[in-house]
Amino acid sequence: MRIQNNVPALNAHRYYGINQTGLTKSIAKLSSGYRINSAADDAAGLAISEKMRAQIRGLTMASKNTQDAISLIQTAEGGMQEIDNMIQRIRELVVYASNDTQDQSSTTATEGDRQKIQDEIDALTAEIDSMSERVEFNKKKLINGEFSGATETQRNTYKAAATALNTARQKMIEYIAGSAWEGALTGARTGAVGNSANAAGVEDGIELAYEAVSKALTALTADGYSEVSALFASAYALTTGAGATVLAALLTGTGTLINLFTVASTGIQAAATSFVSAKTTIDNSEIPGLYFQVGANANQKFEMSIGSVDTGLLGIGDGDGNSLINVMQTTGRSITYQLDIIDSALTYVTSQRSKLGAAQNRLEYTQSSLDISAENLTNAESRIRDVDMAKEMTTFTKMNILFQASTAMLAQANALPQGVLQMLG
């Protein structure tokens, strides 16, 4: 019997420590719900699960980013919807003003029916430009062209080209609404009186002349202006007999309409060419208007641009609240051709809304995919990191019993050397 080294006690103490450590770890796992509470629990598992956690948190934030992007797009599209409604109302008013049931003694009469219509058109035009600057998301102006893509210089060139085109269009509108145009048409009709064939030819020529004017106001390609030239030529071919001299003077180089056509073929056509070129640069720009981070990793993005819908780019105003649609004319015939310009504006706005709608649909699918990925990764990470509570309870019970047993055995081992006292007694 030895008392210097109590080997059974040392052995019991070693197992006591092992069981205490095992019990402590089991308690930690049951308390935290994690199988891995430190790198010592599972170094490889910890490294893998931390990468997964980074992805999960990134995917969760990307999903939030996507929802914010959807909200931004909805805000922009909502503003465009109201602008669309206002343009529809302007078109309705122009159709209304084109009817000669309206009381309008002159283009300067302030009490005429068309003046009242013009007042509403002017107010709507001003509101469109105001709204294009007012629609915001988180202090970002969405539909004023700030996020239309390209560089600032290219955007300014585009806006300047639109202004030049609108100025050229306005000159034509003012000419067609003027007394010289109306007087020449009246003279042609007067000269054709008494001969139904000549009268019919003059009216057909006038119809084609108006058609050419409408085409010139909206044509943005060389083919479009070739069509304008062909229409004038067809109109001239119909001007024979009585009344032809006056109308032909409008349709040939010796008259006044050729001056109009010169504006159309050089002024408007040149402005239209510049406008199309500037717009193409914007549309094809590789510089995005907006960047959305829609993934957990670098460069997982969605980029898009939002075009301006101010009246300057729509062609119905100058972009500063002033209307280019003019119904202050004495005849409905001099008003109706402006419907083509309004239709072009409507087409542009609806195309912008369509683009936003497509982007929103895409982002909704993106968000759904992000949420599914985050859910699946969370499930995978849980298998690595989370504790199996049922299994760990079994381990805890075992370690608890062993700990209590080792405690008891340690006490018994420590009591063994006391037998020496009995020998001494």
Protein Blocks (a to p, Z undefined) as FASTA:
>chain_A
ZZkbcfklmmmmmmmmmmmmmmmmmmmmmmnopablbfklommlmmmmmmmmmmmmmmmm
mmmmmmmmmmmmmmmmmmmmmmmmmmmmmmmmmmmmmpckbccfbfkbckbmklmmmmmm
mmmmmmmmmmmmmmcgehiafknopmngpjfklmmmmmmmmmmmmmmmmmmmmmmmpmkl
mmmmmmmmmmmgoiaklmmmmmmmmmmmmmmmmmmmmocbfklmmmmmmmmmmmmmmmgc
ehklmmmmmmmmklmmlmmmmmmmmmmmmmmmmmmmmmmmmmmpcbdfbdcdfbfbehia
cddddddfbfklnopagonopafbdcbbfbfklmmmmmmmmmmmmmmmmmmmmmmmmmmm
mmmmmmmmmmmmmmmmmmmmmmmmpccfklmmmmmmmmmmmmmmmmmmmmmmmmmmmmmm
mmmZZ
